[in-house]
């Protein structure tokens, strides 16, 4: 039984295949990077909106407490 031999020649088909692989990887990386940046921008916007809503909620709670106290004072007056 003869032993298998490995052909170490490089032909045009190998070069084209390797070049196609590199181009495909570059396009995939660029596409993934663009999508990742878009997701990061969306996340930053959502975070900023959430922080603003929490701040406004705290202000609303303070105003509500003040109105409640004023209503109690108005009810206590004769």
C-alpha positions as CSV (number, residue, x, y, z in Angstrom):
1,X,0.0,0.0,0.0
2,X,1.6,3.3,-1.1
3,X,1.7,6.1,1.4
4,X,-0.3,9.3,0.7
5,X,1.7,12.1,-0.7
6,X,1.0,15.8,-0.2
7,X,1.3,18.0,-3.2
8,X,3.0,21.2,-2.2
9,X,2.4,23.2,-5.4
10,X,0.5,26.4,-5.4
11,X,-1.6,27.1,-8.5
12,X,-4.0,29.8,-9.6
13,X,-7.0,28.1,-8.1
14,X,-5.4,28.2,-4.6
15,X,-4.5,31.9,-5.0
16,X,-8.1,32.8,-6.2
17,X,-9.6,30.8,-3.3
18,X,-7.4,32.4,-0.7
19,X,-8.0,35.9,-2.2
20,X,-11.8,35.3,-2.1
21,X,-11.6,34.2,1.5
22,X,-9.7,37.4,2.4
23,X,-12.2,39.6,0.6
24,X,-15.2,37.8,2.2
25,X,-13.6,38.2,5.6
26,X,-12.9,41.9,5.1
27,X,-16.5,42.6,3.9
28,X,-17.9,40.6,6.8
29,X,-15.8,42.4,9.4
30,X,-16.8,45.9,8.0
31,X,-20.5,44.9,8.0
32,X,-20.3,43.6,11.6
33,X,-18.4,46.7,12.7
34,X,-21.0,49.0,11.2
35,X,-23.8,47.1,12.8
36,X,-22.0,47.1,16.2
37,X,-21.6,50.9,16.0
38,X,-25.3,51.3,15.2
39,X,-26.2,49.2,18.2
40,X,-23.9,51.1,20.5
41,X,-25.4,54.5,19.3
42,X,-28.9,53.2,20.0
43,X,-27.8,52.0,23.5
44,X,-26.3,55.4,24.3
45,X,-29.5,57.1,23.2
46,X,-31.6,54.8,25.3
47,X,-29.4,55.2,28.3
48,X,-29.6,59.0,28.0
49,X,-33.3,58.9,27.7
50,X,-33.7,56.6,30.7
51,X,-31.5,58.9,32.8
52,X,-33.6,61.9,31.8
53,X,-36.8,60.1,32.7
54,X,-35.5,59.1,36.1
55,X,-34.5,62.7,36.7
56,X,-37.9,64.0,35.6
57,X,-39.5,61.3,37.8
58,X,-37.6,62.6,40.8
59,X,-38.7,66.2,40.1
60,X,-42.3,65.1,39.7
61,X,-42.2,63.3,43.0
62,X,-40.9,66.4,44.7
63,X,-43.6,68.6,43.1
64,X,-46.3,66.0,44.1
65,X,-45.0,66.1,47.7
66,X,-45.1,69.8,47.8
67,X,-48.6,70.0,46.4
68,X,-49.8,67.4,48.9
69,X,-48.3,69.5,51.8
70,X,-50.0,72.6,50.5
71,X,-53.3,70.8,50.2
72,X,-53.0,69.7,53.8
73,X,-52.2,73.2,54.9
74,X,-55.2,74.6,53.0
75,X,-57.5,72.0,54.5
76,X,-56.3,72.8,58.1
77,X,-57.1,76.5,57.7
78,X,-60.5,77.6,58.8
